[in-house]
């Protein structure tokens, strides 16, 4: 089973990423709800990297690999764009966003709620986001 994909940073590549993740997860016999939540979380991170970190520059790339350490699934998403500064991130009030009809700005908050662990690392111009979800 293929566990790696590399695409250039254009929004049209979000669908192939979703299809790749869905195809991989399909073989794990997860519930539809869990599968959709995981696909959403990975899609949010990839969209942020394509749009914000790499400014939709098709000469830049993001890579995604999927591994299955004991009783969990791990996604490793890497790029060479602008690093996400977690220390500057302020968790939004999702209820307030819904109440006032504000669009956007809740992706990382959703990812943090869906996944069991979220890590961001940057070193030597390479940025990596690691997403972990227990699947036992």
Buried (B, 14 or more C-beta within 10 A) or exposed (E): EEEEBEBBBBEEBBEEBBEBBBEBBEEEEBEEEBBBBBBBBBBBBBBBBBBEBBEEEEEBBBBBBBEEEEEBBBBBBBBBBEBBEEEEEEEBEBEEBEEEEEEEEBBBBBBBEBBEEBEBBEEEEEBBBBBBBEBE
